[in-house]
Amino acid sequence: MAVNEILQSCFLFKGLSGSYIEQLKTIGKLKSFNKKEAIFFEGEPAKGFYIVVSGKVKIFKLSSEGREQILHIFAQGEPFGEAAAFADMPYPANAAAMENSQAFYIPRTGFERLLKENPSLSLNLLAILSKRLMIFARMIGDLSLKEVPGRLATYLLISSAQKGGTNSLSLDLTKTQLASLLGTIPETLSRILSRMQKAGIIEVHGADITIKNRGELQKISGLTQDDVGLTIS
C-alpha cells in the first residue's frame, strides 16, 4: 500500500481531507528498519512518533537481568510513540523492528501545527490515547493477577475476535516472542499449550491453533464478551 493509503487508514487520521494527508507527508519521513534494528530506546527524548507502513514493531522493556518483556506489537497502519511525543516526555520503553519494516516518522513540532489547524485531529488523538490506556491497564491486570493459562486464553480469544471470530488462528509470533508478550518463558508456554490440547480446548499444529472449546477457553481467560469487545474496538 502507498504511504497515502496507510496514513488514511490509520485511526488517528480518519476523516482528514486529502490536503491534510499531503501536509503530513511533507512534514514526515519514511524510514526503513532491518529485522531486530532499534527504532528508539527507553529514556530517549520523544521528538516524534511513528506509523507502521509495513512489517511489525515491538515495544518492550528490559529487566535488570536483560530479560525482555514485550508490551505491545504494532502492525500496518498503527501508530506508536505518540503518547510520549505529545507529553513531551522520554520514550517509556524500547521499540525495535520484528522483521524488515518501514515506518513513517512524524516530528512533534510539525504535527502540533496541524493540530491547531484541525480540531478533529485533536479528538482522534484523544480517542486513540484513551483506547491505548484501557488496553495497557488491562494488560497490567492480566500480567499481575492472572496465571499464565489465563493470559494465553485471553490472547487467543482477542486474536480470534480481531480476525472476525474465526476458530482457526495462525500465530505471527514465535513461541519465544509470544512467551515474552505473556510474561513467561517458552518452556512454560509449550507446557500450557500441550495441556490445553490434551484437554480438547485447542488443537496445535506448529504455528496454527484451532479453538475447539471456546466456552472453556473463555472460562480460563476470565473475559466476558464485553471485555473482548472493549479490547478490540
Phi and psi in degrees as a GROMACS rama.xvg file:
@    title "Ramachandran Plot"
@    xaxis  label "Phi"
@    yaxis  label "Psi"
@TYPE xy
-71.3608  156.746  ALA-2
-56.7777  -39.3475  VAL-3
-55.3313  -46.3914  ASN-4
-65.7032  -40.0709  GLU-5
-62.4515  -46.8715  ILE-6
-63.3246  -41.6618  LEU-7
-68.4484  -28.411  GLN-8
-80.7572  -16.8272  SER-9
-68.7898  131.77  CYS-10
-54.3118  -34.8974  PHE-11
-61.3273  -30.9612  LEU-12
-110.136  10.4172  PHE-13
-62.1047  136.839  LYS-14
90.4292  -7.39411  GLY-15
-77.4899  144.589  LEU-16
-72.2307  164.18  SER-17
-59.6481  -30.7862  GLY-18
-66.7403  -36.2105  SER-19
-70.0354  -36.9656  TYR-20
-61.6015  -40.7187  ILE-21
-64.1542  -37.8139  GLU-22
-64.8671  -39.2894  GLN-23
-58.818  -41.7384  LEU-24
-64.9686  -31.2659  LYS-25
-76.3253  -28.6901  THR-26
-91.84  -16.5014  ILE-27
-102.834  -178.422  GLY-28
-149.709  134.327  LYS-29
-80.4271  126.709  LEU-30
-121.394  144.209  LYS-31
-110.046  142.59  SER-32
-134.201  135.168  PHE-33
-77.6577  161.261  ASN-34
-53.6889  131.145  LYS-35
75.9459  -0.562467  LYS-36
-73.0704  138.274  GLU-37
-71.6768  141.382  ALA-38
-103.271  -45.8763  ILE-39
-154.279  165.123  PHE-40
-116.154  151.54  PHE-41
-56.8381  133.327  GLU-42
91.6901  -12.1902  GLY-43
-73.5575  139.499  GLU-44
-57.3188  131.136  PRO-45
-88.9758  91.552  ALA-46
-90.9772  -0.871844  LYS-47
-175.714  -177.715  GLY-48
-136.946  176.066  PHE-49
-129.554  154.164  TYR-50
-121.601  127.026  ILE-51
-69.6655  124.849  VAL-52
-96.7295  -41.138  VAL-53
-153.573  156.266  SER-54
84.6117  -161.025  GLY-55
-138.051  146.001  LYS-56
-126.584  135.086  VAL-57
-107.677  142.03  LYS-58
-106.588  127.555  ILE-59
-150.121  162.294  PHE-60
-122.436  157.65  LYS-61
-116.967  133.266  LEU-62
-75.7836  172.386  SER-63
-63.5829  -22.2  SER-64
-89.8099  0.38816  GLU-65
89.8188  6.71514  GLY-66
-77.5924  134.249  ARG-67
-90.7886  132.617  GLU-68
-120.386  109.256  GLN-69
-74.1358  129.153  ILE-70
-96.6098  -35.1835  LEU-71
-162.186  154.268  HIS-72
-124.993  128.929  ILE-73
-113.438  141.285  PHE-74
-122.566  -170.911  ALA-75
-49.5918  130  GLN-76
86.3129  -1.4093  GLY-77
-100.092  137.651  GLU-78
-85.7452  152.126  PRO-79
-148.767  150.586  PHE-80
84.953  1.20889  GLY-81
-72.8606  -34.579  GLU-82
-62.514  -46.9044  ALA-83
-66.0894  -38.8027  ALA-84
-61.7766  -44.267  ALA-85
-83.3553  -15.2009  PHE-86
-87.9835  -4.3017  ALA-87
55.3168  46.6601  ASP-88
-122.681  166.146  MET-89
-67.1443  155.831  PRO-90
-61.424  131.464  TYR-91
-82.4931  -5.2188  PRO-92
-154.396  177.591  ALA-93
-93.0072  155.843  ASN-94
-132.117  137.884  ALA-95
-149.195  152.332  ALA-96
-75.4195  133.424  ALA-97
-87.2371  -17.6905  MET-98
-153.333  173.712  GLU-99
-55.7173  122.936  ASN-100
-138.949  161.272  SER-101
-127.449  143.189  GLN-102
-140.381  142.799  ALA-103
-94.9777  117.483  PHE-104
-92.19  130.068  TYR-105
-121.483  113.803  ILE-106
-68.4656  145.665  PRO-107
-61.9028  -43.3137  ARG-108
-61.1134  -44.929  THR-109
-66.9598  -37.8115  GLY-110
-69.5883  -34.3391  PHE-111
-61.0596  -33.9885  GLU-112
-64.2002  -39.8217  ARG-113
-67.1145  -36.6106  LEU-114
-59.5648  -40.9407  LEU-115
-66.1209  -29.2304  LYS-116
-86.4996  -20.4844  GLU-117
-135.861  95.2595  ASN-118
-59.0408  -31.757  PRO-119
-63.177  -30.4703  SER-120
-65.3599  -37.6213  LEU-121
-63.5615  -39.9035  SER-122
-65.8287  -41.3446  LEU-123
-60.2977  -41.816  ASN-124
-63.3468  -44.1566  LEU-125
-60.534  -41.2735  LEU-126
-64.7426  -44.6925  ALA-127
-70.8239  -34.4561  ILE-128
-69.4157  -35.6018  LEU-129
-65.1591  -43.6756  SER-130
-62.4241  -43.9448  LYS-131
-61.0568  -38.8992  ARG-132
-63.4396  -42.6944  LEU-133
-64.1531  -41.0611  MET-134
-64.4699  -44.4153  ILE-135
-69.9913  -33.1811  PHE-136
-62.896  -42.1884  ALA-137
-65.5823  -40.8994  ARG-138
-61.3519  -43.2787  MET-139
-61.3515  -41.8838  ILE-140
-62.4815  -42.762  GLY-141
-62.2858  -44.0281  ASP-142
-71.0672  -30.625  LEU-143
-93.2429  -29.3006  SER-144
-108.081  -30.975  LEU-145
-92.0544  147.282  LYS-146
-75.6899  167.397  GLU-147
-58.0329  -40.4416  VAL-148
-57.7497  -37.9643  PRO-149
-66.3346  -38.8236  GLY-150
-65.1178  -43.068  ARG-151
-65.189  -44.0605  LEU-152
-61.2052  -40.9538  ALA-153
-60.8499  -45.5209  THR-154
-61.3258  -44.0632  TYR-155
-66.0309  -41.6594  LEU-156
-66.4162  -41.7717  LEU-157
-68.3796  -39.7101  ILE-158
-61.0768  -40.4548  SER-159
-63.1871  -45.1151  SER-160
-63.4232  -38.097  ALA-161
-67.2114  -20.8286  GLN-162
-107.141  28.3012  LYS-163
83.4603  16.3816  GLY-164
86.5148  12.6875  GLY-165
-64.9252  149.935  THR-166
-91.8351  -8.059  ASN-167
-106.195  116.595  SER-168
-119.349  144.965  LEU-169
-120.807  111.765  SER-170
-65.3913  129.954  LEU-171
-100.226  15.3607  ASP-172
-120.625  150.835  LEU-173
-73.5094  164.211  THR-174
-63.1014  -32.2037  LYS-175
-65.2252  -44.0982  THR-176
-66.8524  -41.5119  GLN-177
-65.6077  -40.175  LEU-178
-59.8259  -42.7805  ALA-179
-63.1678  -41.8562  SER-180
-62.3779  -34.1683  LEU-181
-91.012  0.267579  LEU-182
73.1337  37.973  GLY-183
-140.348  -165.16  THR-184
-116.682  156.274  ILE-185
-55.0459  -38.0586  PRO-186
-64.016  -42.1888  GLU-187
-64.8777  -42.817  THR-188
-60.1431  -43.7368  LEU-189
-62.0595  -40.1655  SER-190
-65.2289  -39.9982  ARG-191
-69.9329  -41.3699  ILE-192
-58.5373  -42.2432  LEU-193
-64.4388  -42.4262  SER-194
-64.8078  -42.0209  ARG-195
-64.5163  -35.6461  MET-196
-68.7253  -42.9179  GLN-197
-64.0573  -30.4753  LYS-198
-81.1421  -3.30585  ALA-199
78.5774  17.4624  GLY-200
-84.554  -39.9942  ILE-201
-136.417  167.09  ILE-202
-128.012  129.499  GLU-203
-117.878  127.298  VAL-204
-133.368  92.8887  HIS-205
63.7208  -121.742  GLY-206
-87.2098  -3.35999  ALA-207
-95.9526  127.943  ASP-208
-125.567  131.497  ILE-209
-113.304  126.817  THR-210
-79.3258  118.575  ILE-211
-100.383  -29.9671  LYS-212
-135.46  86.5577  ASN-213
-63.6812  -37.1481  ARG-214
-62.0637  -43.1096  GLY-215
-69.1594  -36.632  GLU-216
-64.8411  -40.239  LEU-217
-67.4072  -35.8919  GLN-218
-62.9447  -41.9984  LYS-219
-66.2523  -37.6468  ILE-220
-71.3047  -30.9866  SER-221
79.2855  7.0283  GLY-222
-86.6402  148.446  LEU-223
-101.338  170.382  THR-224
-61.5032  -35.9057  GLN-225
-64.0805  -37.9765  ASP-226
-60.8146  -45.9827  ASP-227
-63.3139  -42.3513  VAL-228
-61.6198  -39.8867  GLY-229
-62.9188  -39.9719  LEU-230
-70.2559  -31.7018  THR-231
-103.626  -9.12694  ILE-232
